[in-house]
Amino acid sequence: MAMRVWERMHAQLDAEKPSTQADTAQVGGRGVLLVPHRKAGAGEDILPPDYQRLMKIVRDAGGPVRGKDVGVELDLEVEVKGRLEPLRGKLSKLAGRGWLRKLPDARFQTAP
């Protein structure tokens, strides 16, 4: 009985985990970044569509935004604990690759 409860709980937790897509894809037998590092002259059109949408939301905000603000724009359940973590991960990935700037107060803005 206890094992079944544990198995159901484990299955439920696995189902609730955010999607963990790889940061790379195979092209011609080589791994390439799905979210490339920003280079001079590169446009946002080289980003995957969902990342382009995040960039547009941050840019249209006109100033630094919180992950929660971006989540509201995406119609996410921002009040549910843990729902914003995958989004914050994407925003942080964009910041780490030079597309956004992450401020010390955890807000994001477009990189200069």
C-alpha positions as CSV (number, residue, x, y, z in Angstrom):
1,M,0.0,0.0,0.0
2,A,2.7,2.5,1.0
3,M,4.6,1.7,-2.2
4,R,1.6,2.5,-4.4
5,V,1.2,5.9,-2.7
6,W,4.9,6.6,-3.2
7,E,4.7,5.5,-6.8
8,R,1.6,7.8,-7.5
9,M,3.3,10.7,-5.7
10,H,6.5,10.2,-7.7
11,A,4.5,10.0,-11.0
12,Q,2.6,13.2,-10.1
13,L,5.8,15.0,-9.3
14,D,7.4,13.9,-12.6
15,A,4.3,15.1,-14.5
16,E,4.5,18.5,-12.9
17,K,8.2,19.0,-13.7
18,P,8.8,21.8,-16.2
19,S,9.9,20.7,-19.6
20,T,13.6,20.4,-19.7
21,Q,14.4,20.8,-23.4
22,A,18.1,20.5,-24.2
23,D,20.0,23.7,-24.9
24,T,21.4,22.1,-28.0
25,A,20.1,20.4,-31.1
26,Q,21.8,18.2,-33.6
27,V,22.4,19.8,-37.0
28,G,24.6,17.9,-39.5
29,G,25.8,15.7,-36.7
30,R,27.0,18.6,-34.6
31,G,25.5,20.2,-31.5
32,V,24.3,23.7,-31.9
33,L,22.9,26.1,-29.4
34,L,19.1,26.7,-29.6
35,V,19.6,30.1,-27.9
36,P,22.9,31.4,-29.4
37,H,25.1,34.0,-27.8
38,R,24.3,37.5,-29.0
39,K,26.8,38.8,-31.5
40,A,27.1,42.3,-33.0
41,G,24.6,42.7,-35.9
42,A,22.6,39.6,-35.0
43,G,18.9,40.1,-34.8
44,E,16.4,38.5,-32.5
45,D,15.0,36.5,-35.5
46,I,17.8,34.0,-34.9
47,L,16.2,33.1,-31.6
48,P,13.6,30.3,-31.2
49,P,10.0,31.8,-31.4
50,D,9.2,31.5,-27.7
51,Y,12.4,33.4,-26.9
52,Q,11.5,36.0,-29.5
53,R,8.2,36.5,-27.7
54,L,10.0,37.0,-24.4
55,M,12.3,39.5,-25.9
56,K,9.3,41.4,-27.3
57,I,7.6,41.5,-23.9
58,V,10.7,42.8,-22.2
59,R,11.3,45.4,-24.9
60,D,7.7,46.6,-25.0
61,A,7.7,47.1,-21.2
62,G,9.9,50.1,-21.7
63,G,12.0,49.4,-18.6
64,P,13.1,46.6,-16.3
65,V,10.5,43.9,-15.7
66,R,10.1,41.1,-13.1
67,G,9.6,37.6,-14.2
68,K,6.1,37.8,-12.8
69,D,5.3,40.7,-15.1
70,V,6.4,38.6,-18.1
71,G,4.3,35.7,-16.8
72,V,1.2,37.9,-16.6
73,E,1.7,38.9,-20.2
74,L,2.0,35.2,-21.1
75,D,-1.2,34.4,-19.2
76,L,0.6,32.1,-16.8
77,E,-0.8,31.3,-13.4
78,V,1.7,33.6,-11.6
79,E,0.2,33.0,-8.2
80,V,0.9,29.3,-8.3
81,K,4.2,28.5,-6.6
82,G,6.8,27.2,-9.0
83,R,4.9,28.1,-12.3
84,L,7.4,30.9,-13.0
85,E,10.6,29.0,-12.5
86,P,10.8,27.7,-16.2
87,L,10.1,31.3,-17.4
88,R,12.8,32.7,-15.1
89,G,15.1,30.1,-16.4
90,K,14.5,31.2,-20.0
91,L,14.9,34.9,-19.1
92,S,18.2,34.0,-17.2
93,K,19.4,32.1,-20.3
94,L,18.7,35.1,-22.5
95,A,20.7,37.2,-20.0
96,G,23.5,34.8,-19.8
97,R,23.9,34.8,-23.6
98,G,23.8,38.6,-23.9
99,W,20.3,39.2,-25.1
100,L,19.0,40.6,-21.8
101,R,20.5,42.2,-18.8
102,K,19.7,40.8,-15.4
103,L,19.7,43.5,-12.7
104,P,20.7,42.9,-9.1
105,D,17.0,43.0,-8.0
106,A,16.2,40.1,-10.4
107,R,14.5,42.3,-12.9
108,F,15.3,42.0,-16.6
109,Q,15.8,44.6,-19.3
110,T,17.1,44.6,-22.9
111,A,20.8,44.6,-23.2
112,P,22.4,47.7,-24.7
